[in-house]
Amino acid sequence: MSALSLVLLLLGASVLAVVVFRRFNLPPVLGYLAVGSLIGPHALNLMGDVQKASHLAEFGVVFLMFSIGLEFSLPKLYAMKRIVFGLGLLQVVVTQVLATGVLILLGVSWQHGIALGGLFAMSSTAVLTKLLAERMQLDSPHGREVLGVLLFQDLAVVPLLVVIPALTQPPEKLAMLLGLALFKAVVVLAVILVFGQRLMRKWFHFVARARSPEVFVLNVLLITLALAYVTELAGLSMALGAFVAGMLISETEFRLQVEEDIKPFRDVLMGLFFVTIGVRLDVQILVGLWWQVLFGLLALLVLKALVVGLLSRQLGASPGNAIRSALWLCAGGEFGFVLLGEIAGLPKNVEQVALTVLVLSMLIAPFIVQYSEKLVMRFVASEWLMRSMQLTQIAAQSMTTEKHAILCGFGRNGQYLARFLGQEGVGYIALDLDPDRVREAAAGGESVVFGDAGRKEALMAAGLMRASVVIVTMADTSLAEKIMHHVQSLRPELPVVVRTADDRDMERLSKAGAAEVVPETLEASLMLASHALVLVGVPINRVLKRIRTIRAKRYSLLRGYYRGVTDRDEEEARQSRLHSVLLTPGARAVGQTLAEIDLVRLGCEVSAIRRRGIKAVEPAPETRLEAGDVVVVLGAADAVEAAEQRLLHQ
């Protein structure tokens, strides 16, 4: 198989697998692993020379470690030092020691035991951070513990990449080779960090002066691969050099731009890396080892859960939060596959069991997280008491309020809104899940309490039955829908005002029961337009009238925008868009009124008509179309296409 044929096979199979796994809300990494196992030599054997793909996939690990280095932040590390170097360090060390001991008892060599213990100590940064963000638990007590442990695990990969290759050497040479590898790592890293810090910023400034995106991307690739090459020349892992490159750039103002530029390379090559890992999966061997796989999976989940839970509890976490952290971190992670690729001489059956255990643990991790809260409530009696105390605190805060506003979220927008309400003498109570923000704001005299606005009990305790309005200050559509569902079931007449990022979810939120939906982008456009009109001499009363008209029509005059080649967001592609249609002589719509052509039936509306250079902003149903008119239609992509066909063709 030629190199091009191999790449086409890998890309085509990966696209199909990721689409299927995304459909079932499963991590894409599992799709890549499934592709590898299916097209590999142990199944359909479509790849031919596996080494070609392996060499290409090595760069995936390089760019993954570069991305980890970019996210490395000394201020962030210092802010979370207690969790990172407390719970994180203890979790990795204790898990590795216990896992190594168990593996040695099962007959695995101590070198391979140490290496496997290291990869089993890892958890999935990609999966867990995504789940925390979706559940808005990044700032929760267990969320901070999970993030702190994941941060230390990312750092722990670096020394493991140095140590694991040295473990394959004979015992009599191991100490010397390991010491030499560590010495090389210290020297190389010291030279790069000492001199690199001074040179990196100057070099990036020099490149940025060219004002060329292509040159900037090429420079990022050059820096990444050059430092990876330097560490490889020193007898170390290329991934180590890439990590250092990312760490150096993270201290410059170019970090965010570099992160965006490198992401496509990282994602594609990481996908190929996981495909090559899947190639090593031999289903025939696994059929005879199913009980070892089952034992290994249960041992991994139970061992890591016990280690994390007990350590978290010893370090002061509540029983509920300790169990939550344990359940979140008990599965394996993508770095386990990276470290597995560094282990040489591993027996085939041990490799297959370890690989399958990692895959299965990542597969069931989202389900463990989904049911973690129910398990905590089932086994920790104090959680009921804490939940009851939390609701009591909310109820006590809202007990004396009447016809007040309930603010769901007390971030920047919620706090600005609270000040406006306070100036008008309107009472409010705010619910927020950031404990530090709640503590600071409450100490400052704000009426804010810790509570989940998405729970019916919290809304009831906040005085929902006495409130005059509910305001969702966070641009989170799913949370807003959950809140409105509770309001509709308890007080359907109570108005709910919802904030959203733009106009894409306005109709969805209105149907869910929102009295008003305030899109940030449209309001920002209104403010820009109003200031600009006043500054160019338009009377203030006319500007205010125009703004009131637009708001009265629920922003219909601002809905949609013209798409360009840079608008590639999949979600936006399904939303309303503006499209201009030129009516040539002989077009079907020429001579007909808008009512007669009836584009509303297709799900479209006419936003504007341009005739002889004059733009009519609000076309009437009786407006008759003429040849040469430019009709601006508003609607979804398929509706716009159908409208164009009706306007132009017989």
Buried (B, 14 or more C-beta within 10 A) or exposed (E): BEEEEBBEBBBEBBEEBBEEBEEEEBBBBBBBBBBBBBBBEBBEEBBBEBEBBBEBBBBBBBBBBBBBBBBBBEEEBEEBEEBBBBBBBBBBBBBBBBBBEBBBEEEBBEBBBBBBBBBBBBBBBBBBBEBBEEBBBBBBBBBBBBBBBBBBBBBBBBBBBBBBBBBBBEEEEBEEBBEEBBEBBEEBBEEBEEEBEEEBBEBBEEBBEEEEEEEBBEBBBEBBBEBBEBBBEBBBBBBBBBBBBBBBBBBBEBBEBBBEBBEEBBBBBBBBBBBBBBBBBBEEBBEEBEEBBBBBBEBBBEBBBBBBBBBBBEBEBBBBBBBBBBBBBBBBBBBBBBBBBBBEEBEEBBBBBBBBBBBBBBBEBBEBBEEBBEBBEEEBEEBEEBBEEBBEBBBEBBEEBEEBBBBBBBBEBBBEBBEEBBEEEBBBBBBBBBEEBBEEBBEEEBBBBBBBBBBBBBBBBBBBEBBBBBBBBBBBBEBBBBBBBBBBEEBEEBBBBBBBEBBBBBBBBBEBBBEBBBBBBBBEBBEEBBEEBBEEEBEEEEBEEBBEEBBEEBBBBBBBBEBEEEEEEEEBEEBBBBBEBEBEEEBBBBEBBBEEBEBBEBBBBBBBBBBEEEEBEEBEEEBEBBEBBBBBBBBBBEBBBBBBEBBBEE
